[in-house]
Amino acid sequence: MNHSASLSSPPRHTRRIVLLTLAILGLACAVFVVRRPLMMAAPVCMAGRWHGCFDTFNGVVLMTLVALPSAALVVWALARRRRGAGVTSAWRMSLAEVGMVHGTVPFLWMTMMPGAGAGTVPARLSLVPLRDLITMGPLGIVGNLLVLAALGFFAPMRFAALASVPRILALGVGCSVLVETAQYVLRLDRVSSVDDVLVNATGAVLAALASRRWWRTTAQAPSDRPRPAPASAG
């Protein structure tokens, strides 16, 4: 049995390396595609200016990428602390917590950016399903799919109570409704649309399906509590 277990470990380790390599390559390709807009925002962001950096899509994306090493350091620190306390699945828990925050907050920030007529133009509401999909365009649809993608990907990995497609769908719909309601109430010169809710929730569900093999189900969930110390022989 030990021999068979040792034979199964290398393929699993190799699969993890391949997945990590593909993720790094995908991130590198995405950065290469948007390198010009990011470089346009780089001087303003590096100068520490709010206007032109944190109030633009390019600036927020650039600062999100710049913060990746810090996010990785936080994951390492949390995992190290949990492993020292004897908590099982320390790395997965830490990665899920940091990933939810780092991958969701920037998109919510961009979604809540006020338009040119914020505070002056009346709030706009669109409750007809599928009517606004045409005006979104491919880029708008992809952007809306990514708004809650990190939340859908990591939430069921961290919380066993969310490890199901209907619950992730409900989570995506609820969060998206809150965002659209805030846009309407604050009069941010944005259209609060039911299509945004549908696309955002769909992105959360698709991302959750992509991480399904790592879901923390109730039946297979390791305990968050520290492992008890072995009793002394005496």
C-alpha positions as CSV (number, residue, x, y, z in Angstrom):
1,M,0.0,0.0,0.0
2,N,2.8,2.4,0.8
3,H,4.4,1.5,-2.5
4,S,1.2,2.3,-4.5
5,A,0.7,5.6,-2.5
6,S,4.3,6.6,-3.4
7,L,3.6,5.9,-7.0
8,S,0.5,8.1,-7.0
9,S,2.2,11.1,-5.3
10,P,4.5,12.1,-8.2
11,P,1.7,12.5,-10.8
12,R,-0.4,14.6,-8.4
13,H,2.7,16.7,-7.6
14,T,3.4,17.1,-11.4
15,R,-0.2,18.0,-12.0
16,R,0.0,20.8,-9.4
17,I,3.2,22.1,-11.0
18,V,1.6,22.1,-14.5
19,L,-1.5,24.0,-13.2
20,L,0.7,26.6,-11.5
21,T,2.8,27.0,-14.6
22,L,-0.3,27.4,-16.8
23,A,-1.7,30.0,-14.3
24,I,1.6,32.0,-14.4
25,L,1.7,31.8,-18.2
26,G,-2.0,33.0,-18.4
27,L,-1.2,35.9,-16.1
28,A,1.9,36.8,-18.2
29,C,-0.2,36.7,-21.4
30,A,-2.8,38.9,-19.9
31,V,-0.2,41.4,-18.8
32,F,1.3,41.4,-22.2
33,V,-2.0,42.1,-23.9
34,V,-2.8,45.1,-21.6
35,R,0.8,46.3,-21.2
36,R,0.3,49.6,-23.1
37,P,-2.7,50.8,-21.1
38,L,-0.9,49.8,-17.9
39,M,2.3,51.6,-18.9
40,M,0.2,54.7,-19.5
41,A,-1.1,54.6,-15.9
42,A,2.3,53.7,-14.4
43,P,3.8,57.2,-14.1
44,V,0.7,58.6,-12.3
45,C,0.4,55.6,-10.0
46,M,4.1,55.5,-9.1
47,A,3.9,59.2,-8.3
48,G,1.2,58.4,-5.7
49,R,-1.5,60.5,-7.4
50,W,-5.1,59.5,-6.7
51,H,-6.6,61.1,-9.9
52,G,-5.4,59.2,-13.0
53,C,-4.5,56.1,-11.0
54,F,-7.1,54.9,-8.5
55,D,-10.0,56.5,-10.4
56,T,-9.2,54.7,-13.7
57,F,-9.5,51.1,-14.8
58,N,-5.9,50.9,-16.0
59,G,-4.6,52.3,-12.7
60,V,-6.6,49.9,-10.6
61,V,-5.5,46.9,-12.7
62,L,-1.9,48.0,-12.5
63,M,-1.9,48.4,-8.7
64,T,-3.6,45.0,-8.4
65,L,-0.8,43.4,-10.2
66,V,1.8,45.4,-8.2
67,A,0.2,44.1,-5.0
68,L,0.5,40.5,-6.0
69,P,3.8,39.9,-4.2
70,S,2.4,41.4,-1.0
71,A,-0.7,39.2,-1.3
72,A,1.5,36.1,-1.7
73,L,3.5,37.2,1.4
74,V,0.2,37.4,3.4
75,V,-0.7,33.9,2.2
76,W,2.6,32.6,3.3
77,A,2.4,34.3,6.7
78,L,-1.1,33.0,7.4
79,A,-0.3,29.5,6.3
80,R,2.9,29.4,8.4
81,R,1.0,30.6,11.4
82,R,-1.7,28.0,10.9
83,R,0.7,25.2,10.3
84,G,2.5,26.1,13.5
85,A,-0.9,25.8,15.3
86,G,-1.5,22.4,13.8
87,V,-4.4,23.5,11.6
88,T,-5.0,21.2,8.6
89,S,-5.2,22.6,5.1
90,A,-3.4,25.7,6.2
91,W,-2.3,26.6,2.7
92,R,-5.6,26.1,1.1
93,M,-7.4,28.2,3.7
94,S,-4.9,31.0,3.5
95,L,-4.9,31.1,-0.3
96,A,-8.7,31.1,-0.4
97,E,-9.0,34.0,2.1
98,V,-6.4,36.2,0.4
99,G,-7.7,35.2,-3.1
100,M,-11.2,36.2,-2.3
101,V,-10.2,39.7,-1.2
102,H,-7.4,40.4,-3.7
103,G,-9.4,39.1,-6.6
104,T,-12.8,40.7,-5.8
105,V,-12.1,44.1,-4.2
106,P,-10.4,45.7,-7.3
107,F,-13.3,44.6,-9.6
108,L,-15.8,46.0,-7.1
109,W,-13.8,49.2,-6.9
110,M,-14.0,49.6,-10.7
111,T,-17.7,48.8,-10.7
112,M,-18.4,51.5,-8.2
113,M,-16.3,54.2,-10.0
114,P,-18.6,57.2,-10.6
115,G,-19.2,58.4,-14.2
116,A,-18.8,61.9,-15.5
117,G,-22.4,62.8,-14.5
118,A,-22.4,61.3,-11.0
119,G,-24.6,63.1,-8.6
120,T,-26.2,65.2,-11.3
121,V,-27.9,62.9,-13.8
122,P,-30.9,60.8,-12.6
123,A,-30.3,57.2,-11.6
124,R,-31.0,54.7,-14.4
125,L,-32.6,51.3,-13.9
126,S,-33.0,48.5,-16.5
127,L,-35.2,45.5,-15.4
128,V,-35.7,43.9,-18.7
129,P,-33.6,40.7,-18.9
130,L,-31.1,40.3,-21.8
131,R,-31.8,43.7,-23.2
132,D,-28.5,45.2,-22.2
133,L,-26.3,42.3,-23.3
134,I,-26.1,43.7,-26.8
135,T,-24.9,47.0,-25.6
136,M,-22.3,45.5,-23.3
137,G,-20.2,44.0,-26.1
138,P,-17.6,41.2,-25.6
139,L,-15.3,43.3,-23.4
140,G,-18.2,44.3,-21.1
141,I,-19.4,40.8,-20.8
142,V,-16.0,39.4,-20.0
143,G,-15.5,42.2,-17.4
144,N,-18.8,41.5,-15.7
145,L,-18.0,37.7,-15.6
146,L,-14.8,38.6,-13.7
147,V,-16.4,40.8,-11.1
148,L,-17.3,38.0,-8.7
149,A,-15.2,35.2,-10.3
150,A,-12.6,35.2,-7.5
151,L,-15.3,35.0,-4.9
152,G,-17.0,32.1,-6.6
153,F,-13.6,30.3,-7.1
154,F,-12.3,30.6,-3.5
155,A,-15.4,30.8,-1.3
156,P,-16.4,27.1,-1.6
157,M,-12.7,26.2,-1.0
158,R,-12.8,28.1,2.3
159,F,-16.3,27.6,3.6
160,A,-18.0,24.2,3.5
161,A,-21.4,25.8,3.8
162,L,-20.9,27.4,0.3
163,A,-19.7,24.2,-1.4
164,S,-22.6,23.9,-3.8
165,V,-23.6,25.5,-7.1
166,P,-27.0,26.8,-5.9
167,R,-25.4,28.5,-2.9
168,I,-22.7,30.1,-5.0
169,L,-25.4,31.2,-7.4
170,A,-27.3,32.8,-4.5
171,L,-24.2,34.4,-3.2
172,G,-23.4,35.8,-6.6
173,V,-26.9,37.2,-7.1
174,G,-27.0,38.7,-3.6
175,C,-23.6,40.4,-3.9
176,S,-24.4,41.7,-7.4
177,V,-27.8,43.0,-6.3
178,L,-26.1,44.9,-3.5
179,V,-23.7,46.5,-6.0
180,E,-26.4,47.5,-8.4
181,T,-28.5,48.9,-5.6
182,A,-25.5,51.0,-4.4
183,Q,-25.0,52.3,-7.9
184,Y,-28.6,53.4,-8.1
185,V,-28.8,54.9,-4.7
186,L,-25.5,56.8,-5.0
187,R,-26.4,58.0,-8.5
188,L,-23.0,57.1,-9.9
189,D,-24.0,57.7,-13.5
190,R,-24.2,54.0,-14.2
191,V,-27.1,51.8,-15.3
192,S,-28.3,49.4,-12.7
193,S,-29.2,46.5,-14.8
194,V,-30.6,43.0,-14.2
195,D,-28.3,41.8,-16.9
196,D,-25.3,42.8,-14.8
197,V,-26.7,40.7,-12.0
198,L,-27.1,37.7,-14.3
199,V,-23.7,38.0,-15.8
200,N,-21.9,38.6,-12.5
201,A,-23.6,35.6,-10.9
202,T,-22.8,33.4,-14.0
203,G,-19.2,34.4,-13.6
204,A,-19.2,33.3,-10.0
205,V,-20.8,30.0,-10.8
206,L,-18.4,29.3,-13.7
207,A,-15.4,30.1,-11.5
208,A,-16.8,27.8,-8.7
209,L,-17.1,25.0,-11.2
210,A,-13.5,25.5,-12.1
211,S,-12.4,25.0,-8.5
212,R,-14.9,22.2,-7.7
213,R,-12.2,19.5,-7.1
214,W,-10.9,21.6,-4.2
215,W,-14.2,22.4,-2.6
216,R,-14.3,22.0,1.1
217,T,-17.4,19.7,1.3
218,T,-18.9,18.9,4.7
219,A,-18.1,15.2,4.3
220,Q,-14.4,15.6,3.4
221,A,-13.6,18.9,5.1
222,P,-10.6,18.8,7.4
223,S,-11.0,20.4,10.7
224,D,-10.0,24.0,11.3
225,R,-9.1,23.3,14.9
226,P,-5.5,22.5,15.9
227,R,-4.6,18.9,16.1
228,P,-4.5,17.7,19.7
229,A,-1.0,16.9,21.0
230,P,-0.3,13.2,21.4
231,A,-0.7,11.9,24.9
232,S,2.4,11.1,26.8
233,A,3.3,7.5,27.3
234,G,3.6,7.9,31.0
